[in-house]
Amino acid sequence: MYVVVGLGNPGTRYRNTYHNIGFMTADALAKKCKLRFTGKECAALTAKGRSGGVQFVVAKPQTFMNLSGESVKQLVRKYCDSTEELIVVYDDADLPVGRMRFREEGSAGTHNGMRSIVSELNDTSFKRLRIGIKTEELAQKEVDIVDLVLSKVDYADKPAIERCIDEGADAILRLIAGEDIQRIEERLNRRK
């Protein structure tokens, strides 16, 4: 069974911030499948659904970003046969706003939530969808990374980020339904 984890921070203070793009994607995925986050298990809000006849769980860890691995480890133990059935969605400050990368595996990079997951699982062989949040101000070092990720998504960035969230949710559903990940990667990774 696939487990789709959107990373973010719980609470209204962090709603609609750049760092909560994973939560926003989890919400978009749930909405597309007419699912509701009805349960709290494994330190996460969860919803269960199907895509192409395949069951999946979508989760939003409630442990705060830097401890995401604690929740993800519990979810993987409960629902997955292997980490290959795990898909993590998160914001990426190395990718420009409006860009996405879907990968089968890789390092945690500089993202604290991903570092926590890799540390807890002691494994990097899980799928991840990275959604870019690198603004011009960040690129020019006019804003600190911590200030950016915890700020509300800027009005000018909203359309590109909403498009990424929507396309990302669709890509996840296609992957769960059995579409080849290389085809999904090619389509998403070349988008501008």
Backbone as JSON Lines, residues from 0, in Angstrom:
{"i":0,"aa":"M","n":[0.85,-1.19,0.0],"ca":[0.0,0.0,0.0],"c":[0.89,1.24,0.0]}
{"i":1,"aa":"Y","n":[0.57,2.18,-0.87],"ca":[1.33,3.42,-0.91],"c":[0.97,4.31,0.28]}
{"i":2,"aa":"V","n":[1.97,4.98,0.8],"ca":[1.77,6.02,1.8],"c":[2.32,7.31,1.21]}
{"i":3,"aa":"V","n":[1.46,8.31,1.09],"ca":[1.84,9.62,0.58],"c":[1.9,10.57,1.76]}
{"i":4,"aa":"V","n":[3.07,11.12,2.02],"ca":[3.26,12.01,3.17],"c":[3.57,13.42,2.67]}
{"i":5,"aa":"G","n":[2.72,14.36,3.03],"ca":[2.98,15.77,2.76],"c":[3.61,16.39,3.99]}
{"i":6,"aa":"L","n":[4.75,17.02,3.84],"ca":[5.44,17.61,4.99],"c":[4.98,19.04,5.25]}
{"i":7,"aa":"G","n":[4.94,19.39,6.52],"ca":[4.55,20.74,6.93],"c":[4.57,20.86,8.44]}
{"i":8,"aa":"N","n":[4.1,21.98,8.91],"ca":[3.99,22.24,10.34],"c":[2.51,22.38,10.7]}
{"i":9,"aa":"P","n":[2.06,21.76,11.78],"ca":[0.65,21.88,12.16],"c":[0.35,23.24,12.77]}
{"i":10,"aa":"G","n":[-0.92,23.61,12.73],"ca":[-1.37,24.85,13.38],"c":[-1.62,25.97,12.39]}
{"i":11,"aa":"T","n":[-2.54,26.86,12.77],"ca":[-2.93,27.96,11.88],"c":[-1.79,28.94,11.61]}
{"i":12,"aa":"R","n":[-0.85,29.05,12.52],"ca":[0.28,29.97,12.33],"c":[1.06,29.64,11.06]}
{"i":13,"aa":"Y","n":[1.12,28.35,10.72],"ca":[1.94,27.93,9.59],"c":[1.14,27.67,8.31]}
{"i":14,"aa":"R","n":[-0.17,27.81,8.39],"ca":[-1.01,27.57,7.22],"c":[-0.62,28.51,6.08]}
{"i":15,"aa":"N","n":[-0.55,27.98,4.89],"ca":[-0.24,28.73,3.67],"c":[1.17,29.32,3.65]}
{"i":16,"aa":"T","n":[2.08,28.72,4.4],"ca":[3.48,29.14,4.32],"c":[4.21,28.27,3.29]}
{"i":17,"aa":"Y","n":[5.35,28.74,2.84],"ca":[6.13,27.98,1.86],"c":[6.5,26.6,2.4]}
{"i":18,"aa":"H","n":[6.78,26.51,3.68],"ca":[7.19,25.25,4.28],"c":[6.04,24.24,4.36]}
{"i":19,"aa":"N","n":[4.81,24.69,4.14],"ca":[3.66,23.79,4.23],"c":[3.14,23.35,2.86]}
{"i":20,"aa":"I","n":[3.95,23.47,1.86],"ca":[3.54,23.04,0.52],"c":[3.23,21.55,0.5]}
{"i":21,"aa":"G","n":[3.93,20.76,1.29],"ca":[3.62,19.33,1.37],"c":[2.23,19.09,1.91]}
{"i":22,"aa":"F","n":[1.86,19.82,2.97],"ca":[0.49,19.73,3.51],"c":[-0.52,20.14,2.45]}
{"i":23,"aa":"M","n":[-0.23,21.23,1.74],"ca":[-1.16,21.72,0.71],"c":[-1.36,20.7,-0.39]}
{"i":24,"aa":"T","n":[-0.29,19.99,-0.74],"ca":[-0.39,18.95,-1.77],"c":[-1.19,17.76,-1.26]}
{"i":25,"aa":"A","n":[-0.98,17.4,0.0],"ca":[-1.77,16.32,0.6],"c":[-3.26,16.7,0.61]}
{"i":26,"aa":"D","n":[-3.56,17.95,0.93],"ca":[-4.95,18.42,0.9],"c":[-5.53,18.36,-0.5]}
{"i":27,"aa":"A","n":[-4.73,18.77,-1.5],"ca":[-5.2,18.74,-2.9],"c":[-5.46,17.3,-3.35]}
{"i":28,"aa":"L","n":[-4.59,16.4,-2.96],"ca":[-4.75,14.99,-3.3],"c":[-6.03,14.43,-2.67]}
{"i":29,"aa":"A","n":[-6.23,14.75,-1.4],"ca":[-7.44,14.29,-0.71],"c":[-8.7,14.86,-1.38]}
{"i":30,"aa":"K","n":[-8.64,16.12,-1.75],"ca":[-9.8,16.76,-2.39],"c":[-10.12,16.11,-3.74]}
{"i":31,"aa":"K","n":[-9.09,15.82,-4.53],"ca":[-9.3,15.18,-5.84],"c":[-9.99,13.82,-5.69]}
{"i":32,"aa":"C","n":[-9.68,13.13,-4.6],"ca":[-10.24,11.79,-4.36],"c":[-11.44,11.81,-3.43]}
{"i":33,"aa":"K","n":[-11.9,13.02,-3.07],"ca":[-13.04,13.2,-2.17],"c":[-12.81,12.47,-0.83]}
{"i":34,"aa":"L","n":[-11.62,12.67,-0.28],"ca":[-11.26,12.07,1.0],"c":[-11.23,13.13,2.08]}
{"i":35,"aa":"R","n":[-11.4,12.68,3.31],"ca":[-11.31,13.58,4.46],"c":[-10.28,13.03,5.43]}
{"i":36,"aa":"F","n":[-9.55,13.95,6.03],"ca":[-8.6,13.55,7.07],"c":[-9.41,13.34,8.34]}
{"i":37,"aa":"T","n":[-9.78,12.08,8.55],"ca":[-10.68,11.77,9.66],"c":[-9.96,11.17,10.86]}
{"i":38,"aa":"G","n":[-8.79,10.61,10.62],"ca":[-8.13,9.95,11.72],"c":[-6.81,10.59,12.1]}
{"i":39,"aa":"K","n":[-6.37,10.27,13.3],"ca":[-5.01,10.64,13.71],"c":[-4.36,9.37,14.2]}
{"i":40,"aa":"E","n":[-3.34,8.96,13.47],"ca":[-2.6,7.75,13.8],"c":[-1.15,7.98,13.42]}
{"i":41,"aa":"C","n":[-0.28,7.27,14.07],"ca":[1.15,7.38,13.77],"c":[1.61,8.84,13.82]}
{"i":42,"aa":"A","n":[1.04,9.61,14.74],"ca":[1.37,11.04,14.91],"c":[1.11,11.85,13.64]}
{"i":43,"aa":"A","n":[0.06,11.46,12.89],"ca":[-0.29,12.15,11.65],"c":[-1.79,12.16,11.44]}
{"i":44,"aa":"L","n":[-2.28,13.16,10.74],"ca":[-3.66,13.15,10.24],"c":[-3.65,12.3,8.99]}
{"i":45,"aa":"T","n":[-4.6,11.39,8.86],"ca":[-4.59,10.48,7.72],"c":[-5.95,10.4,7.04]}
{"i":46,"aa":"A","n":[-5.89,10.03,5.76],"ca":[-7.09,9.76,4.96],"c":[-6.73,8.58,4.07]}
{"i":47,"aa":"K","n":[-7.7,7.73,3.8],"ca":[-7.45,6.54,2.98],"c":[-8.27,6.6,1.71]}
{"i":48,"aa":"G","n":[-7.66,6.17,0.6],"ca":[-8.36,6.21,-0.67],"c":[-7.85,5.16,-1.64]}
{"i":49,"aa":"R","n":[-8.28,5.3,-2.91],"ca":[-7.88,4.38,-3.99],"c":[-7.6,5.19,-5.24]}
{"i":50,"aa":"S","n":[-6.64,4.7,-6.01],"ca":[-6.37,5.27,-7.34],"c":[-6.07,4.1,-8.26]}
{"i":51,"aa":"G","n":[-6.85,3.98,-9.31],"ca":[-6.68,2.86,-10.23],"c":[-6.84,1.52,-9.54]}
{"i":52,"aa":"G","n":[-7.69,1.46,-8.51],"ca":[-7.93,0.24,-7.78],"c":[-6.89,-0.06,-6.71]}
{"i":53,"aa":"V","n":[-5.9,0.81,-6.56],"ca":[-4.83,0.6,-5.58],"c":[-5.09,1.47,-4.35]}
{"i":54,"aa":"Q","n":[-5.03,0.84,-3.19],"ca":[-5.25,1.58,-1.94],"c":[-4.03,2.42,-1.59]}
{"i":55,"aa":"F","n":[-4.3,3.57,-0.96],"ca":[-3.21,4.4,-0.47],"c":[-3.67,5.15,0.77]}
{"i":56,"aa":"V","n":[-2.69,5.63,1.52],"ca":[-2.93,6.48,2.69],"c":[-2.23,7.79,2.4]}
{"i":57,"aa":"V","n":[-2.93,8.9,2.65],"ca":[-2.29,10.21,2.57],"c":[-2.2,10.74,4.0]}
{"i":58,"aa":"A","n":[-1.03,11.29,4.35],"ca":[-0.79,11.67,5.74],"c":[-0.12,13.03,5.84]}
{"i":59,"aa":"K","n":[-0.46,13.72,6.94],"ca":[0.16,15.0,7.28],"c":[0.7,14.87,8.71]}
{"i":60,"aa":"P","n":[2.01,14.61,8.86],"ca":[2.59,14.46,10.2],"c":[2.32,15.69,11.07]}
{"i":61,"aa":"Q","n":[2.03,15.43,12.33],"ca":[1.73,16.51,13.28],"c":[2.89,16.71,14.27]}
{"i":62,"aa":"T","n":[4.06,16.26,13.91],"ca":[5.23,16.3,14.79],"c":[6.07,17.56,14.62]}
{"i":63,"aa":"F","n":[5.67,18.45,13.72],"ca":[6.46,19.59,13.28],"c":[7.57,19.08,12.35]}
{"i":64,"aa":"M","n":[7.94,19.94,11.44],"ca":[8.81,19.57,10.32],"c":[10.07,18.83,10.74]}
{"i":65,"aa":"N","n":[10.8,19.35,11.7],"ca":[12.11,18.79,12.03],"c":[12.05,17.4,12.67]}
{"i":66,"aa":"L","n":[10.85,16.95,13.03],"ca":[10.68,15.61,13.61],"c":[9.78,14.73,12.73]}
{"i":67,"aa":"S","n":[9.63,15.09,11.48],"ca":[8.75,14.35,10.56],"c":[9.06,12.87,10.5]}
{"i":68,"aa":"G","n":[10.33,12.52,10.63],"ca":[10.74,11.13,10.53],"c":[10.08,10.22,11.55]}
{"i":69,"aa":"E","n":[9.78,10.76,12.75],"ca":[9.14,9.95,13.77],"c":[7.79,9.42,13.29]}
{"i":70,"aa":"S","n":[7.01,10.3,12.68],"ca":[5.7,9.92,12.16],"c":[5.83,9.01,10.94]}
{"i":71,"aa":"V","n":[6.72,9.39,10.03],"ca":[6.88,8.63,8.79],"c":[7.32,7.2,9.09]}
{"i":72,"aa":"K","n":[8.22,7.02,10.03],"ca":[8.68,5.68,10.39],"c":[7.51,4.82,10.87]}
{"i":73,"aa":"Q","n":[6.62,5.4,11.69],"ca":[5.45,4.66,12.16],"c":[4.51,4.3,11.0]}
{"i":74,"aa":"L","n":[4.3,5.26,10.1],"ca":[3.42,5.02,8.95],"c":[3.96,3.92,8.05]}
{"i":75,"aa":"V","n":[5.25,3.95,7.79],"ca":[5.87,2.93,6.94],"c":[5.74,1.56,7.59]}
{"i":76,"aa":"R","n":[5.99,1.47,8.89],"ca":[5.87,0.19,9.6],"c":[4.44,-0.35,9.53]}
{"i":77,"aa":"K","n":[3.48,0.56,9.63],"ca":[2.08,0.12,9.67],"c":[1.54,-0.24,8.29]}
{"i":78,"aa":"Y","n":[1.92,0.49,7.25],"ca":[1.25,0.34,5.96],"c":[2.1,-0.18,4.8]}
{"i":79,"aa":"C","n":[3.4,-0.06,4.86],"ca":[4.22,-0.37,3.69],"c":[4.94,-1.71,3.83]}
{"i":80,"aa":"D","n":[5.09,-2.41,2.7],"ca":[5.93,-3.6,2.67],"c":[7.4,-3.19,2.58]}
{"i":81,"aa":"S","n":[7.66,-2.03,1.96],"ca":[9.02,-1.5,1.86],"c":[8.93,0.01,1.67]}
{"i":82,"aa":"T","n":[10.07,0.68,1.8],"ca":[10.08,2.14,1.62],"c":[9.81,2.52,0.16]}
{"i":83,"aa":"E","n":[9.85,1.58,-0.75],"ca":[9.54,1.88,-2.15],"c":[8.07,2.27,-2.32]}
{"i":84,"aa":"E","n":[7.24,2.01,-1.31],"ca":[5.83,2.4,-1.36],"c":[5.58,3.75,-0.68]}
{"i":85,"aa":"L","n":[6.64,4.43,-0.29],"ca":[6.54,5.73,0.37],"c":[6.79,6.84,-0.65]}
{"i":86,"aa":"I","n":[5.92,7.87,-0.61],"ca":[6.09,9.07,-1.44],"c":[6.04,10.26,-0.49]}
{"i":87,"aa":"V","n":[7.09,11.08,-0.49],"ca":[7.14,12.25,0.38],"c":[7.1,13.5,-0.49]}
{"i":88,"aa":"V","n":[6.25,14.45,-0.12],"ca":[6.1,15.71,-0.85],"c":[6.56,16.84,0.06]}
{"i":89,"aa":"Y","n":[7.44,17.71,-0.47],"ca":[7.96,18.79,0.36],"c":[8.44,19.97,-0.47]}
{"i":90,"aa":"D","n":[8.62,21.08,0.2],"ca":[9.13,22.3,-0.42],"c":[10.64,22.18,-0.61]}
{"i":91,"aa":"D","n":[11.16,22.79,-1.68],"ca":[12.59,22.72,-1.94],"c":[13.12,24.1,-2.3]}
{"i":92,"aa":"A","n":[14.0,24.63,-1.45],"ca":[14.56,25.97,-1.65],"c":[15.66,25.99,-2.69]}
{"i":93,"aa":"D","n":[16.04,24.84,-3.24],"ca":[17.05,24.79,-4.3],"c":[16.41,24.85,-5.69]}
{"i":94,"aa":"L","n":[15.09,24.68,-5.75],"ca":[14.37,24.75,-7.02],"c":[13.6,26.06,-7.1]}
{"i":95,"aa":"P","n":[13.62,26.72,-8.25],"ca":[12.85,27.97,-8.39],"c":[11.35,27.73,-8.25]}
{"i":96,"aa":"V","n":[10.64,28.73,-7.79],"ca":[9.17,28.68,-7.72],"c":[8.64,28.26,-9.09]}
{"i":97,"aa":"G","n":[7.71,27.31,-9.08],"ca":[7.1,26.85,-10.32],"c":[7.75,25.62,-10.92]}
{"i":98,"aa":"R","n":[8.85,25.15,-10.32],"ca":[9.52,23.95,-10.81],"c":[9.29,22.8,-9.84]}
{"i":99,"aa":"M","n":[9.31,21.58,-10.38],"ca":[9.13,20.37,-9.56],"c":[10.13,19.32,-9.99]}
{"i":100,"aa":"R","n":[10.42,18.42,-9.08],"ca":[11.25,17.26,-9.38],"c":[10.65,16.05,-8.69]}
{"i":101,"aa":"F","n":[10.42,15.0,-9.47],"ca":[9.96,13.73,-8.94],"c":[11.12,12.76,-9.06]}
{"i":102,"aa":"R","n":[11.49,12.13,-7.99],"ca":[12.63,11.21,-7.99],"c":[12.27,9.92,-7.26]}
{"i":103,"aa":"E","n":[12.94,8.84,-7.67],"ca":[12.72,7.54,-7.03],"c":[13.48,7.42,-5.72]}
{"i":104,"aa":"E","n":[14.59,8.13,-5.6],"ca":[15.39,8.1,-4.37],"c":[16.36,9.27,-4.41]}
{"i":105,"aa":"G","n":[17.12,9.43,-3.34],"ca":[18.1,10.5,-3.29],"c":[18.41,10.9,-1.87]}
{"i":106,"aa":"S","n":[19.26,11.89,-1.76],"ca":[19.68,12.34,-0.43],"c":[18.61,13.26,0.17]}
{"i":107,"aa":"A","n":[18.82,13.62,1.43],"ca":[17.91,14.52,2.12],"c":[18.16,15.97,1.73]}
{"i":108,"aa":"G","n":[19.34,16.25,1.19],"ca":[19.68,17.62,0.86],"c":[19.73,18.47,2.12]}
{"i":109,"aa":"T","n":[19.27,19.7,2.0],"ca":[19.32,20.64,3.13],"c":[18.01,20.73,3.88]}
{"i":110,"aa":"H","n":[17.03,19.92,3.5],"ca":[15.69,20.01,4.1],"c":[15.64,19.25,5.42]}
{"i":111,"aa":"N","n":[15.33,19.94,6.51],"ca":[15.34,19.31,7.83],"c":[14.3,18.2,7.99]}
{"i":112,"aa":"G","n":[13.14,18.35,7.38],"ca":[12.13,17.3,7.44],"c":[12.61,16.03,6.77]}
{"i":113,"aa":"M","n":[13.26,16.19,5.61],"ca":[13.8,15.04,4.9],"c":[14.98,14.42,5.66]}
{"i":114,"aa":"R","n":[15.79,15.26,6.27],"ca":[16.9,14.72,7.08],"c":[16.36,13.84,8.2]}
{"i":115,"aa":"S","n":[15.28,14.3,8.83],"ca":[14.66,13.52,9.9],"c":[14.15,12.18,9.38]}
{"i":116,"aa":"I","n":[13.52,12.19,8.22],"ca":[12.97,10.96,7.64],"c":[14.09,9.99,7.29]}
{"i":117,"aa":"V","n":[15.11,10.47,6.6],"ca":[16.23,9.61,6.22],"c":[16.91,9.04,7.46]}
{"i":118,"aa":"S","n":[17.06,9.86,8.49],"ca":[17.7,9.4,9.73],"c":[16.86,8.32,10.41]}
{"i":119,"aa":"E","n":[15.55,8.53,10.51],"ca":[14.68,7.56,11.18],"c":[14.55,6.26,10.39]}
{"i":120,"aa":"L","n":[14.46,6.36,9.06],"ca":[14.3,5.16,8.23],"c":[15.64,4.49,7.94]}
{"i":121,"aa":"N","n":[16.72,5.26,8.05],"ca":[18.05,4.79,7.66],"c":[18.0,4.26,6.23]}
{"i":122,"aa":"D","n":[17.33,5.04,5.36],"ca":[17.06,4.59,3.99],"c":[16.77,5.83,3.14]}
{"i":123,"aa":"T","n":[17.23,5.8,1.91],"ca":[16.93,6.9,0.98],"c":[16.16,6.4,-0.25]}
{"i":124,"aa":"S","n":[15.78,5.12,-0.25],"ca":[15.13,4.54,-1.43],"c":[13.62,4.68,-1.37]}
{"i":125,"aa":"F","n":[13.17,5.93,-1.27],"ca":[11.73,6.21,-1.35],"c":[11.52,7.37,-2.31]}
{"i":126,"aa":"K","n":[10.32,7.42,-2.86],"ca":[10.01,8.43,-3.85],"c":[9.77,9.77,-3.17]}
{"i":127,"aa":"R","n":[10.11,10.84,-3.91],"ca":[9.88,12.17,-3.36],"c":[9.53,13.13,-4.48]}
{"i":128,"aa":"L","n":[8.6,14.02,-4.14],"ca":[8.19,15.1,-5.04],"c":[8.61,16.39,-4.38]}
{"i":129,"aa":"R","n":[9.54,17.09,-5.03],"ca":[10.06,18.35,-4.52],"c":[9.4,19.49,-5.29]}
{"i":130,"aa":"I","n":[8.85,20.45,-4.56],"ca":[8.19,21.6,-5.19],"c":[8.99,22.84,-4.85]}
{"i":131,"aa":"G","n":[9.43,23.54,-5.88],"ca":[10.33,24.67,-5.72],"c":[9.72,25.88,-5.03]}
{"i":132,"aa":"I","n":[10.53,26.48,-4.13],"ca":[10.1,27.71,-3.43],"c":[11.18,28.79,-3.5]}
{"i":133,"aa":"K","n":[12.19,28.59,-4.34],"ca":[13.29,29.55,-4.42],"c":[12.81,30.82,-5.14]}
{"i":134,"aa":"T","n":[12.59,31.85,-4.35],"ca":[12.14,33.13,-4.9],"c":[13.35,33.93,-5.38]}
{"i":135,"aa":"E","n":[13.1,34.99,-6.11],"ca":[14.18,35.87,-6.55],"c":[14.91,36.48,-5.36]}
{"i":136,"aa":"E","n":[14.15,36.81,-4.31],"ca":[14.76,37.39,-3.11],"c":[15.71,36.39,-2.44]}
{"i":137,"aa":"L","n":[15.32,35.13,-2.42],"ca":[16.18,34.1,-1.84],"c":[17.42,33.9,-2.71]}
{"i":138,"aa":"A","n":[17.22,33.87,-4.02],"ca":[18.33,33.69,-4.95],"c":[19.35,34.82,-4.8]}
{"i":139,"aa":"Q","n":[18.87,36.03,-4.56],"ca":[19.75,37.21,-4.42],"c":[20.24,37.41,-2.99]}
{"i":140,"aa":"K","n":[19.86,36.46,-2.11],"ca":[20.23,36.5,-0.69],"c":[19.71,37.76,0.02]}
{"i":141,"aa":"E","n":[18.53,38.2,-0.42],"ca":[17.87,39.36,0.19],"c":[16.98,38.94,1.35]}
{"i":142,"aa":"V","n":[16.76,37.64,1.47],"ca":[15.94,37.1,2.56],"c":[16.61,35.82,3.07]}
{"i":143,"aa":"D","n":[16.53,35.61,4.36],"ca":[17.07,34.41,4.98],"c":[16.13,33.23,4.71]}
{"i":144,"aa":"I","n":[16.7,32.05,4.51],"ca":[15.89,30.87,4.2],"c":[14.84,30.6,5.27]}
{"i":145,"aa":"V","n":[15.19,30.74,6.53],"ca":[14.23,30.48,7.62],"c":[13.07,31.46,7.55]}
{"i":146,"aa":"D","n":[13.35,32.71,7.28],"ca":[12.29,33.71,7.16],"c":[11.38,33.4,5.98]}
{"i":147,"aa":"L","n":[11.96,32.96,4.87],"ca":[11.14,32.64,3.7],"c":[10.22,31.46,3.96]}
{"i":148,"aa":"V","n":[10.78,30.35,4.44],"ca":[9.96,29.13,4.56],"c":[8.82,29.3,5.55]}
{"i":149,"aa":"L","n":[8.99,30.16,6.53],"ca":[7.94,30.35,7.53],"c":[7.0,31.52,7.2]}
{"i":150,"aa":"S","n":[7.22,32.15,6.04],"ca":[6.33,33.24,5.64],"c":[5.22,32.71,4.74]}
{"i":151,"aa":"K","n":[4.13,33.47,4.68],"ca":[3.01,33.1,3.81],"c":[3.45,33.18,2.35]}
{"i":152,"aa":"V","n":[2.9,32.3,1.53],"ca":[3.22,32.31,0.11],"c":[2.84,33.67,-0.47]}
{"i":153,"aa":"D","n":[3.8,34.28,-1.14],"ca":[3.59,35.6,-1.73],"c":[2.55,35.53,-2.84]}
{"i":154,"aa":"Y","n":[1.76,36.59,-2.94],"ca":[0.69,36.65,-3.94],"c":[1.22,36.38,-5.35]}
{"i":155,"aa":"A","n":[2.41,36.92,-5.67],"ca":[2.98,36.75,-7.0],"c":[3.38,35.3,-7.28]}
{"i":156,"aa":"D","n":[3.73,34.55,-6.23],"ca":[4.15,33.15,-6.39],"c":[2.98,32.17,-6.37]}
{"i":157,"aa":"K","n":[1.84,32.65,-5.9],"ca":[0.7,31.75,-5.68],"c":[0.26,30.96,-6.91]}
{"i":158,"aa":"P","n":[0.08,31.59,-8.1],"ca":[-0.37,30.81,-9.25],"c":[0.58,29.67,-9.62]}
{"i":159,"aa":"A","n":[1.89,29.93,-9.61],"ca":[2.86,28.89,-9.97],"c":[2.86,27.77,-8.93]}
{"i":160,"aa":"I","n":[2.76,28.13,-7.67],"ca":[2.76,27.11,-6.62],"c":[1.47,26.3,-6.66]}
{"i":161,"aa":"E","n":[0.34,26.95,-6.87],"ca":[-0.92,26.22,-6.98],"c":[-0.91,25.26,-8.16]}
{"i":162,"aa":"R","n":[-0.3,25.68,-9.28],"ca":[-0.19,24.79,-10.45],"c":[0.66,23.57,-10.09]}
{"i":163,"aa":"C","n":[1.78,23.8,-9.41],"ca":[2.65,22.68,-9.01],"c":[1.93,21.72,-8.07]}
{"i":164,"aa":"I","n":[1.19,22.27,-7.13],"ca":[0.44,21.43,-6.19],"c":[-0.57,20.58,-6.94]}
{"i":165,"aa":"D","n":[-1.31,21.18,-7.85],"ca":[-2.32,20.46,-8.62],"c":[-1.69,19.39,-9.5]}
{"i":166,"aa":"E","n":[-0.66,19.76,-10.25],"ca":[0.01,18.8,-11.13],"c":[0.72,17.72,-10.33]}
{"i":167,"aa":"G","n":[1.27,18.11,-9.19],"ca":[1.94,17.14,-8.33],"c":[0.97,16.11,-7.8]}
{"i":168,"aa":"A","n":[-0.2,16.55,-7.35],"ca":[-1.22,15.62,-6.86],"c":[-1.67,14.67,-7.97]}
{"i":169,"aa":"D","n":[-1.84,15.19,-9.18],"ca":[-2.21,14.33,-10.32],"c":[-1.12,13.3,-10.6]}
{"i":170,"aa":"A","n":[0.14,13.73,-10.54],"ca":[1.26,12.83,-10.81],"c":[1.31,11.7,-9.78]}
{"i":171,"aa":"I","n":[1.06,12.04,-8.54],"ca":[1.06,11.01,-7.48],"c":[-0.04,9.99,-7.74]}
{"i":172,"aa":"L","n":[-1.22,10.46,-8.11],"ca":[-2.32,9.54,-8.4],"c":[-2.0,8.64,-9.58]}
{"i":173,"aa":"R","n":[-1.34,9.18,-10.6],"ca":[-0.95,8.36,-11.76],"c":[0.08,7.3,-11.34]}
{"i":174,"aa":"L","n":[1.01,7.69,-10.49],"ca":[2.02,6.75,-10.01],"c":[1.36,5.62,-9.22]}
{"i":175,"aa":"I","n":[0.47,5.97,-8.31],"ca":[-0.22,4.95,-7.51],"c":[-1.01,4.01,-8.41]}
{"i":176,"aa":"A","n":[-1.62,4.57,-9.46],"ca":[-2.44,3.77,-10.38],"c":[-1.6,2.89,-11.3]}
{"i":177,"aa":"G","n":[-0.27,3.07,-11.27],"ca":[0.59,2.17,-12.04],"c":[1.36,2.77,-13.19]}
{"i":178,"aa":"E","n":[1.24,4.07,-13.42],"ca":[2.01,4.68,-14.51],"c":[3.5,4.63,-14.16]}
{"i":179,"aa":"D","n":[4.32,4.43,-15.17],"ca":[5.76,4.34,-15.01],"c":[6.33,5.64,-14.46]}
{"i":180,"aa":"I","n":[7.14,5.54,-13.42],"ca":[7.67,6.75,-12.77],"c":[8.59,7.54,-13.7]}
{"i":181,"aa":"Q","n":[9.29,6.85,-14.61],"ca":[10.16,7.59,-15.53],"c":[9.36,8.54,-16.42]}
{"i":182,"aa":"R","n":[8.19,8.08,-16.88],"ca":[7.34,8.95,-17.7],"c":[6.84,10.13,-16.89]}
{"i":183,"aa":"I","n":[6.46,9.88,-15.65],"ca":[5.99,10.97,-14.78],"c":[7.13,11.94,-14.51]}
{"i":184,"aa":"E","n":[8.32,11.41,-14.21],"ca":[9.49,12.26,-13.96],"c":[9.77,13.16,-15.16]}
{"i":185,"aa":"E","n":[9.8,12.57,-16.34],"ca":[10.11,13.33,-17.55],"c":[9.12,14.47,-17.74]}
{"i":186,"aa":"R","n":[7.85,14.18,-17.56],"ca":[6.82,15.19,-17.76],"c":[6.94,16.33,-16.75]}
{"i":187,"aa":"L","n":[7.07,15.98,-15.47],"ca":[7.15,17.0,-14.42],"c":[8.47,17.73,-14.41]}
{"i":188,"aa":"N","n":[9.56,17.01,-14.56],"ca":[10.87,17.61,-14.4],"c":[11.24,18.58,-15.51]}
{"i":189,"aa":"R","n":[10.59,18.45,-16.69],"ca":[10.92,19.39,-17.76],"c":[10.0,20.61,-17.78]}
{"i":190,"aa":"R","n":[8.99,20.62,-16.9],"ca":[8.08,21.76,-16.84],"c":[8.81,23.01,-16.39]}
{"i":191,"aa":"K","n":[8.42,24.14,-16.94],"ca":[9.01,25.41,-16.51],"c":[7.96,26.3,-15.91]}
